[in-house]
Amino acid sequence: MVDCEYCAESFDGDDAYLDHLADAHDGELGAIDRRRVEEHTGGEEGNALPVGPIVIGVVVVFAIGLTVYVTQLSGGDGGSGSDADLVGTTGAQPLSAVEATGVEATSLDETSDSDRLSSVEQFPDRGNNHVEEGSAIDYQRVPPLSGTHYASTVSAGFYEATPLLGSLVHTLEHGAVIVYYDPEEISPEARESLREFSSVHTGTWRSVVAVPNLKDEPRATYVVTAWQHELLMDSYDAETVHAFLSEYLGRGPENPVR
């Protein structure tokens, strides 16, 4: 199911969701949703296709569908290639908590800052199946935003070693926000800010976790994630992180508390 971020409706798939956005929320869409709607509706006009291309198209769609099905069984989150060798570290522990000051210590907003979150992307829900800890999970996309995971979760805090991805995904399901940072590029200011955020928000259903990005070439210096949602930042901005927390923290699918 895909939940509409502009109203309370839910939809069985992306096509129905994008049709709804085009019909009901045309004037409200952010840049990313507007582009997705345009890409979805842009090819609906025109003359009928010849039979040959239609047959080819059916075959291609079937092949894509089979690929997606296999990906979902393996716990993937879409994207190209596989990161099956990226699993994390058993027994990783966070640094000690610190006292928070500034925006890190302020209460979350009831209404998020849409301008700061205009670049947030939403991805399909890849399920929430549990497997035995230590089982191989082939996440097709890292960091994963949903999918198969372990029964264990990860405590709030700033980590210098990445916990098991299977436990991090379950923590997202609990309503956590997990920030994946590039250990080679993180600034001292960002490091301190993330330690403060993760020292303030420690609840079981609304925690902040900061961990090193396992990828050798991360998509951004900071990848801010919630269940099905991702924000890329090359330059750290604490106000933007606060806005992301205001929008998504404590709102995981297992037990939303906000």
QUITA-V492007 format. One record per residue. PHI is phi in degrees with one decimal (* if undefined). PSI is psi in whole degrees, -180 to 180 (NA if undefined). Layout:
phi psi
PHI PSI
PHI PSI
//
This chain:
phi psi
* 141
-112.4 122
-90.7 136
-76.2 128
-80.0 -7
-104.3 -15
-153.7 -170
-95.8 6
-79.7 155
-126.3 154
-137.1 151
-70.9 -25
-157.9 174
-63.2 -37
-61.6 -48
-64.0 -38
-64.6 -45
-67.8 -36
-61.2 -42
-63.1 -44
-59.5 -42
-65.9 -38
-82.4 -39
-106.1 -21
-131.6 28
-54.9 -40
-84.8 -3
-106.7 -10
-69.4 141
-76.4 177
-61.5 -42
-69.2 -48
-63.7 -37
-62.2 -42
-65.3 -40
-63.9 -40
-66.0 -43
-62.6 -42
-66.1 -34
-72.5 -40
-94.7 -14
-64.4 -28
-101.0 16
-82.6 -17
-97.0 166
120.4 177
-77.9 164
-65.4 147
-83.2 151
-63.2 159
-61.2 -40
-55.4 -56
-59.9 -32
-64.3 -45
-61.6 -45
-60.5 -42
-61.5 -40
-61.9 -43
-62.5 -44
-63.2 -44
-61.7 -41
-61.2 -43
-63.7 -42
-63.2 -44
-60.3 -40
-63.5 -40
-62.9 -44
-62.6 -41
-60.8 -46
-63.0 -40
-61.0 -42
-65.9 -39
-61.4 -32
-88.4 -1
86.7 18
-74.7 165
-122.2 26
82.1 -173
89.7 176
-100.6 148
76.2 178
-128.6 143
-118.0 43
-61.6 -25
-82.1 -5
-95.8 105
-122.7 -23
96.2 -175
-116.9 127
-68.1 133
79.2 13
-60.5 141
-125.3 147
-79.4 162
-69.2 166
-65.6 153
-69.4 155
-128.5 164
-79.0 135
-97.1 144
-135.7 169
68.8 -151
-63.4 -26
-62.5 -26
-95.1 -7
-81.0 153
-64.3 154
-71.8 150
-80.2 147
-72.9 -33
-117.4 124
-76.2 162
-86.4 102
-64.0 -31
-65.3 -43
-69.2 -24
-104.1 15
-64.7 -21
-98.1 5
-67.2 134
-112.0 142
-106.8 138
-120.7 159
-60.7 149
-76.5 119
-95.5 18
94.4 178
-142.0 35
-64.3 142
-98.3 140
-129.7 163
-63.2 137
-59.8 134
100.2 -16
-64.8 146
-72.4 130
-123.3 118
-90.2 83
-72.4 118
-73.7 -14
-138.4 128
-127.4 128
-72.2 142
-76.1 148
-113.2 -6
-173.9 -178
115.5 -176
-55.2 141
-155.8 176
-86.5 169
-76.1 -22
-79.8 157
-124.5 178
-116.7 136
-72.0 154
-59.8 152
144.2 174
-100.1 124
-111.3 143
-102.2 -7
-129.2 137
-77.8 123
-62.9 173
-59.5 132
-59.3 -36
-61.8 -31
-80.6 -35
-64.7 -39
-63.8 -41
-63.4 -35
-65.4 -38
-59.7 -43
-60.8 -29
-74.3 -9
107.1 11
-75.9 159
-111.4 126
-115.5 125
-104.6 117
-94.6 118
-110.2 150
-79.3 112
-64.0 -19
-85.5 -18
-120.6 -10
-60.4 136
-85.5 157
-58.0 -37
-65.8 -42
-65.8 -41
-58.2 -47
-66.6 -42
-61.8 -45
-67.2 -34
-63.3 -39
-69.5 -47
-56.5 -44
-76.6 -14
-85.6 -25
-84.5 -45
-102.3 96
-124.3 5
-65.8 153
-56.4 -36
-107.8 11
-159.4 59
-103.2 157
-113.0 130
-128.2 133
-121.0 126
-138.4 156
-66.1 141
-73.6 129
-75.4 -19
-75.2 142
-66.4 -33
-127.1 81
-60.5 155
-67.7 -22
-158.9 165
-64.3 -36
-129.9 123
-114.6 107
-94.6 124
-129.0 148
-136.2 176
-57.1 115
73.7 1
-126.5 148
-147.7 139
-130.1 127
-98.7 134
-135.8 124
-89.0 -30
-111.9 126
-71.4 137
-138.9 112
-64.2 -35
-63.5 -38
-68.3 -40
-61.5 -42
-61.3 -41
-64.2 -40
-63.9 -43
-61.9 -42
-60.1 -33
-83.6 -38
-120.2 -22
-64.2 135
77.6 12
-122.5 33
-71.3 161
-71.5 -22
-73.5 -41
-159.6 77
-63.1 133
-117.6 3
-130.8 NA
//
